[in-house]
Amino acid sequence: MNAGVRLAGVGLLTGWGDGAGALPAEARVAAAGRAVLPLARPSVAGERFRRATRECLLGVQAVSAALADAGLDREAIRGDGTALIYVTAGAYGASNAGFIGAGVASPARAEGGSAGPLHFPYTAPSALPGEVAIEFGLTGAYVILIGGAPATIDALWQAGLLLAQGRCERALVLAVETFEECEALWRRARWTLPLPLVETAACALLVAGAAPAAYRAVAGAGPLERAVETRAGRTLAAAPLVALALARAAGERAARVTGSWRGRTASIELTLSGHTAQV
């Protein structure tokens, strides 16, 4: 049994654009007073996606981006050998707002309809990873974590445990955060969430490696976490995956990633696959 873990690829979509190279040098300056940097609704083919919420489609797109970064096709992850761990602090809030309001914020707005019983299932946190699992044929281990950046550190650690225990051959750690439909709610909490809020969909693909991941509670944010807030803005649960994208794009061989949320900070150290510097 190989107890090591390695980052094989990471897909990153943010309100700034695709990939780490799209992030500005100073998010607050580049935001120019905008409270939210949204992601457009992806165009994903198939009747099954006609009623899918924007965040579900973003999750599918983020997994596709991770596969492209790792140089794999979707058949490589199909089946019970792939674990899926989904993390969010509030991605399903948009669906709840749309269903309750059944108006401007409706998830059916793009189709010109109103929210109704058919959209109720999308108000569950399991809707997004469920759509991802169906789209890519994933039938392996499955975990949902609700929380901020430390929950994503936990997710990366859980992925390493699943790999070490032989319960999967690879693991996807997926985080999606959307804010546009719930902007008024987030703005009321602006004293705890400095702007800008940047919508983000990110996915890390982890495989067995030579070195085990090192997980621990820490006292404060690390340099990569600070770099994410400077360059990307507030991305909540997606922040550790943004940090991995930055480290991978810079050609780092390993990364120590921290995540902070509501008084808790955790960190994990991971080996990264080689990658040409892009930043």
C-alpha positions in Angstrom: 0.0 0.0 0.0 1.4 3.4 -1.0 0.9 5.9 1.7 1.9 8.9 -0.5 -0.2 11.4 -2.3 0.6 13.7 -5.3 -1.3 16.5 -7.1 -1.6 15.4 -10.7 -3.7 18.3 -12.0 -5.8 21.2 -11.0 -8.6 23.0 -12.8 -9.4 26.6 -11.9 -12.2 28.9 -13.0 -12.7 32.3 -11.4 -14.5 35.5 -12.1 -11.2 36.7 -13.4 -10.9 34.0 -16.1 -9.6 30.5 -16.5 -6.4 29.4 -14.7 -4.0 31.0 -12.3 -2.6 33.2 -15.1 -5.9 35.1 -15.2 -5.6 36.4 -11.7 -4.6 40.0 -11.3 -1.7 41.3 -9.2 -4.1 43.1 -6.8 -7.7 41.8 -6.7 -9.1 44.8 -4.8 -7.6 47.3 -7.3 -8.7 45.2 -10.3 -12.2 44.8 -8.9 -12.6 48.6 -9.2 -15.3 48.7 -6.5 -17.3 45.7 -7.7 -18.6 43.6 -4.9 -18.9 40.3 -6.8 -16.8 39.0 -9.7 -19.2 36.4 -11.3 -18.7 33.4 -13.4 -20.9 33.0 -16.5 -23.2 30.1 -16.8 -21.2 27.5 -18.8 -22.6 26.1 -22.0 -22.8 22.3 -21.4 -24.5 20.2 -24.0 -27.2 17.7 -23.2 -30.9 17.7 -22.3 -30.0 16.6 -18.7 -28.4 19.9 -18.1 -31.3 22.1 -19.3 -32.6 22.6 -15.7 -29.2 22.3 -14.0 -28.1 25.3 -11.9 -25.2 27.4 -12.8 -23.0 26.0 -10.0 -23.7 22.4 -11.1 -22.4 23.3 -14.6 -19.4 25.1 -13.1 -18.6 21.9 -11.1 -18.6 19.8 -14.3 -16.4 22.4 -16.1 -13.9 22.5 -13.2 -13.5 18.7 -13.3 -13.0 18.9 -17.1 -10.3 21.6 -16.5 -8.5 19.4 -14.0 -8.5 16.5 -16.4 -7.1 18.7 -19.1 -4.3 20.0 -16.8 -3.4 16.4 -15.9 -3.4 15.3 -19.6 -6.2 12.8 -19.1 -9.6 12.1 -20.8 -12.8 11.5 -18.9 -12.6 7.8 -19.3 -9.5 7.8 -17.1 -11.7 8.7 -14.0 -14.8 6.7 -14.8 -15.9 3.9 -12.4 -15.3 3.1 -8.7 -11.6 3.8 -8.7 -12.2 7.6 -8.4 -13.3 9.2 -5.1 -15.2 12.6 -5.1 -14.9 15.0 -2.2 -17.0 18.2 -2.6 -16.5 21.2 -0.4 -18.4 24.5 -0.2 -19.3 27.3 2.2 -22.3 28.4 0.3 -22.6 27.3 -3.3 -26.1 25.8 -2.7 -27.3 29.1 -1.3 -27.9 30.4 -4.9 -30.2 27.5 -5.6 -32.1 28.1 -2.4 -32.5 31.8 -3.1 -33.7 31.0 -6.6 -36.2 28.4 -5.5 -37.6 30.6 -2.7 -37.7 33.8 -4.7 -38.8 32.2 -8.0 -38.0 35.5 -9.7 -34.9 37.4 -10.8 -32.6 35.0 -9.0 -34.4 31.9 -10.3 -32.0 29.1 -11.5 -34.4 28.8 -14.4 -33.9 32.4 -15.5 -31.6 31.3 -18.4 -34.5 29.3 -19.8 -37.1 32.0 -19.2 -39.1 30.0 -16.7 -39.8 30.2 -13.0 -38.5 28.1 -10.1 -40.8 25.2 -9.2 -40.9 21.6 -8.0 -38.5 20.5 -10.7 -35.9 22.8 -9.3 -36.3 21.8 -5.6 -33.7 18.9 -5.8 -31.1 21.5 -6.7 -31.5 23.2 -3.3 -29.7 20.2 -1.7 -25.9 20.4 -1.2 -25.6 17.0 -2.8 -27.0 18.3 -6.1 -23.7 19.6 -7.5 -21.5 16.6 -6.8 -24.4 14.3 -7.9 -24.4 16.0 -11.3 -20.7 15.7 -11.5 -20.8 12.0 -10.6 -23.4 11.3 -13.2 -21.6 13.2 -15.9 -18.3 11.5 -15.4 -19.5 8.1 -14.4 -18.0 8.2 -10.9 -19.1 5.4 -8.6 -16.4 5.4 -5.9 -16.1 6.9 -2.4 -18.1 10.1 -2.0 -17.9 12.8 0.7 -19.5 16.3 1.1 -18.0 18.8 3.5 -19.6 22.2 4.3 -17.4 25.0 5.5 -14.7 27.4 4.5 -11.1 26.9 3.5 -10.1 24.6 6.4 -12.8 22.2 5.3 -11.0 22.0 1.9 -7.7 21.3 3.7 -9.7 18.5 5.5 -10.9 17.3 2.1 -7.3 17.1 0.7 -6.4 15.1 3.8 -9.3 12.8 3.4 -8.4 12.2 -0.2 -4.9 11.2 0.9 -6.4 8.8 3.5 -8.6 7.2 0.8 -5.6 6.7 -1.4 -3.4 5.3 1.4 -6.1 2.9 2.5 -6.5 1.6 -1.1 -10.1 2.7 -1.2 -9.5 4.6 -4.5 -6.9 5.0 -7.2 -7.4 8.7 -7.6 -9.5 11.4 -5.9 -11.1 14.6 -7.0 -11.4 17.4 -4.5 -13.9 19.9 -5.9 -15.0 23.3 -4.5 -17.5 25.7 -6.0 -18.5 29.0 -4.6 -21.1 31.3 -6.2 -22.2 34.7 -4.8 -24.2 36.6 -7.5 -27.7 35.3 -6.6 -27.0 35.9 -2.9 -25.1 39.1 -3.1 -27.3 41.0 -0.7 -26.8 38.3 1.9 -23.1 38.3 1.6 -22.9 42.1 1.6 -24.7 42.1 5.0 -21.8 40.1 6.2 -19.1 42.3 4.7 -17.5 43.0 8.1 -16.4 39.4 8.1 -15.9 39.0 4.4 -13.9 41.9 2.8 -14.7 42.4 -0.8 -14.3 41.5 -3.6 -16.1 38.1 -3.5 -14.9 36.1 -6.5 -16.9 33.2 -7.8 -14.7 30.2 -8.1 -14.9 26.6 -9.3 -11.8 24.5 -8.7 -10.9 20.9 -8.8 -7.7 19.1 -7.7 -6.9 15.6 -9.0 -4.9 13.6 -6.5 -3.1 10.3 -7.1 -0.8 8.0 -5.2 2.7 9.4 -4.7 6.0 8.8 -3.0 5.5 11.2 -0.1 2.6 11.3 2.4 0.7 14.5 2.9 1.5 16.4 6.1 -1.6 17.7 7.8 -1.7 19.9 10.9 -3.5 22.7 12.7 -1.5 26.0 12.6 -1.6 29.4 14.2 -1.9 31.6 11.2 -2.2 31.9 7.4 0.8 30.9 5.2 2.2 32.8 2.3 0.2 31.0 -0.3 -3.1 31.8 1.5 -2.1 35.4 1.6 -1.2 35.3 -2.1 -4.7 33.9 -2.9 -6.4 36.8 -1.1 -4.2 39.4 -2.7 -4.5 38.1 -6.2 -7.9 36.3 -6.3 -9.9 38.0 -3.6 -12.3 36.1 -1.3 -13.0 32.6 -2.7 -14.0 30.9 0.6 -13.7 27.1 0.4 -12.0 27.2 -3.0 -9.0 29.2 -1.6 -6.7 26.2 -0.9 -7.3 24.9 -4.5 -6.5 28.3 -5.9 -3.3 28.2 -3.9 -2.4 24.8 -5.4 -3.1 26.2 -8.9 -0.7 29.1 -8.2 2.0 26.7 -6.9 1.6 24.3 -9.8 1.6 27.1 -12.4 4.8 28.5 -10.8 6.5 25.0 -11.3 6.8 24.3 -7.5 7.6 20.7 -6.6 5.7 20.8 -3.3 3.3 23.2 -1.6 2.3 24.0 2.0 -1.3 25.2 1.8 -3.2 26.8 4.6 -6.9 27.7 5.0 -8.6 29.9 7.6 -12.2 30.3 8.5 -14.0 31.5 11.6 -11.0 31.3 13.9 -9.7 27.9 12.6 -6.6 27.5 10.4 -5.3 24.2 9.1 -2.5 23.3 6.7 -1.4 20.5 4.4 1.8 19.9 2.5 1.5 18.1 -0.9 3.9 16.9 -3.6 3.1 18.5 -7.0 3.6 17.0 -10.4 6.0 18.9 -12.6 4.5 21.8 -14.6 5.8 24.6 -16.8 5.8 27.9 -15.0 3.0 30.2 -16.2 3.0 33.0 -13.6 
